[in-house]
């Protein structure tokens, strides 16, 4: 069962420890590795959630999958999660950690949706314009290809949305024709 408050607290604790021990980047790469393993392997995620599998067996499985690749701090953190019975929350904790890391480093995630893949020149021009509108910080672009927008792009950052897609333009034209703003409502009866 999702528990965002628990995930946020564990993630903050891990982030604070990694800042204290000056291992933030190593911990981030470990958490990203764990996040990717959880997303790519449903079997691994199911093992973490299983109430039947004992804690020591889960710890062995985690060590077999990613154990030697993890920094000692992350290994100790995962061991703590397993001993406390919180290993099922690992995917949530990983997502919360990555989010808190980005907030700490002032990294904004921008979702760029286009009808076809962009070349690097156009992508860099869009990133430059978005970066110019920010006071300070970095941009991380997530590209999504959605042919249903027909053309143009949709740019989303935090709670801001710029929809410059052909699909939206066509919808606006359709709405105008349905309203028929050129016929006066007084004489339409």
N, C-alpha and C positions, 0 to 999 in steps of 0.2 A: 504494500500500500504506500503510495507516495506521501512523503513527509518533508515538505520544503523547509520547515523550520529546523528539523534535525539535520538535514543535508547542509543547510547554510552554516549551522554551528560547527559541525565537524570540518567543513571546508575552511571556515575562518580559523579554526584551531590549527589546521595543517598549514595554512598560509602564514599565520603568525609564527609558527615554529620554523618554517622554512626561511622566513625573513630573519629571524633571530640567529639561525645557524648559517645564514648566507648561502642557501642552497635553493633559492626560488626557481631559477631556470631549470635545474635538474629535477626538482619536484614537479614543475609544470610538465616537462616532457614525460615523466613517469605517469602523471595523472592523465595526460593525453593518450598515452599508450593503453592504460587501463580502460579509458573511455572507449577507445577504438575497439579493443578486444570485446568489451561488453556489447557494443553496437553490431559488430560483425559476427559474433558467435552467439546465437540464441541458446546453444547448449551451455555455454559458460554462464550466461545470465541466469539460466534455469537452475544450474548447480548452486549459484549464489542464493537463489530464492528458496531452494528446496528445504523444507523442515525435516526431511527424512535423513539427509546427509549430515553427519556429525561435524562439529566445528574443526576438529583436528584433520579430518579428511578434506574439508573445504580448503583449509590452509595448505595442505599438501598439493591439492589441485592448482591453487593459485600460484604456488611456488613453481610447480612444473610448467605452467603456462608463461609466467612473466617474472618469476622470482629472481633469477640472476641478472636480469636487465634493470632492476629497480635500485635506486639509491637506498642506503640503509635507513634513512628517515622514512621514506615511503614504505619500505618493507615493514618497519615497526608500526607504522600507521595502519597498514592493511592487517597486520597481526592483531592490533588493538580492535579493529572493526570486527574481525572474526570472533575474538574472545568475548566481545560485548553483544554478539548476535546481531550486528548491524551490517553485515556483508551484503545483504539484499539491497541496501541503500547505496551501494558503491556507485552505480551509474549516476544517481542523483547527486551524490557528493562530488563526483568528478565534474559534472556540469556546473555545480555551484562554485567549485574551486576555480574553474576556468573563467567563469563570469566574474568572480571577485578579483582574480588576477588582472583581467582586462580593465576592470574599474580602477584598480590600484595603479596600473600603468597608463591610464587614460587612453585606452585603445577602444575605438568605436567600430562596431561591426556594421558594415553596409551591405545590404542585400540588393544585388543588381540583377534584375530579370530582363532578359532580352529574347527575341524570337529566334535568333541564331547566335552561335558562339561569336564573341567579339575578338578582333585582333588586338594585339598589345598596344598599339598606338591609340586607338579609340578608348580602350580601358584606362590607360594612363591619363588621357585627357579628362575623363570623367572623375578619376581619383584626384587629379590636381584641382579640379573645380570644387569638389567636396572638401578637400583638405583646406583650400583657401577660405572656405566659409566657416571653418572651425578656428577657435582661438589658439589652442595648442592641443597636441595629442597626435595620435596615429590613426590610420584607417586600415581596417582589415576587410577586404572585399570578398563576399561570397557570391559567386556567379550561379545563376539559375537560368536554364534555357527552357522557355515555354513558348512553343510555336503558336499557341492560341492568342497571343497578344498581337500577332500579325507583323508588327514592326514597331520601331521605337524602343522605349525602355521603361521600366518601373524601378525607381530607386527608393529604398526604404532604410531609414536610420532612426533608431529609437522610436519615437512616436511621430516622426515626420515621414510623409509619403509624397513622392513626386511621380505622378502617372503621366508619362508622355508617350503612351502607347497608341497605336492605330486603333486597337480595339476600343479604347475609351473614347477616342475621337468619333468613331462610327456610332457608338452608343449615344453620344451627345447629339449627333445629327439625327439619329432615330427619334430621340426624345423631343427634339425641336419640331420634327414633322408630326409627331403625335399630338403635341400641344397646338401646333399650327398658330403661331403667334401673329400671323398676318391677317387673321380674321378677327374682327372685333367681337368680344363676348356679348356686346349689347345687341348686335344684329344677327347672331347665330341661330336664333329660334325661328 
